[in-house]
Amino acid sequence: MHDKRVANLLGALSLAVHDLVLADATAAAGTSASGAAALVVLSTAPGLSVTELGRRIGLSQPAAARMVDSLERAGLVERRDTLTRSVAVHLTKQGSGAARHILGDRGGRLGTLSAALDADEQATLALLLGKLLTSAYDQLPEADRLCRLCDRAACVANGQICPVGAACRSRDG
């Protein structure tokens, strides 16, 4: 059984957090939300194909190709031929800077939001968020998509374990 009020509050907060994350990410990169996610993904996984990049951020291949075209026109990414017939997408120097800017600004409004909690409450929230992310992975088992705007280094700082990564490893065996 679940508490409808808790579900409702979680829904309202998730939309507010979504809006804050996307507003900060798109402002930091000067791109669309999917463009910002692509920059973050490519910062940790350079050389993805357009199709794979689209899969990781939740876009169809045609939509991903249009997004990469836009990022390329903005000087944020470049396509490079590979030994096979595919094309690999890489960040340019400007794109790497934009990705760092997106992740650096991430602590901005989200940091302000979480600062409403004291240190003990933040520790409790971190545990609860880990449980919720594990449950989210059970329902949407696409770690790359769930973490498309994650600061992966922050998630595993101080020996912490990423809950989505742990859920993924647990599922894989």
C-alpha positions, 0 to 999 in steps of 0.5 A: 500500500502506498500513501497517496499524499506521499506519491503526490508530494513526490510527483510535485517535487520531481517536477520542480526538480526536473524544471530546475535541472533543465533550466540550469543545464540548458542555460549553462550549455545554451542548448536544448535539454537533449543537447545538454544531456548529450554533452554530459553523456559525451563527456564520459563516453566520447565517440558514441554513434549518433544512434547510441547517443540518442538511445542514451538520452531517449531520442529516436535516431532521426531526432538524435541526428538533428540534435547532433547537427544542431550541436555541431553547428554550435561548435560543441561536437564534431563527427569523426569517421571510424574504421567501420561505416559508422560515425563517432560523435566527440566533444570539441573543446568548446563542448567539453567546457559546456559539459563542465559548466553544466555539471558545475552549475548543477549544485546551484539551485539543487544545492540551494534546494537541498540546503533547506535540510540540515546535515542529518536530514541530507544524509537521510535523504541521500539514503532514501533517494538511493532506494528510490533510484533503485526502484526507478531502475527496476521500472526503467532499467536503462542506467544510461538514460536515468543518469543522462545528466548525472555528475558521475564523479559526485555520485561516487565521491568519498567511496559512495556507491551509485545506486543506479550502477549498483542496481544495474550490476545486481541485475546483470548478475 
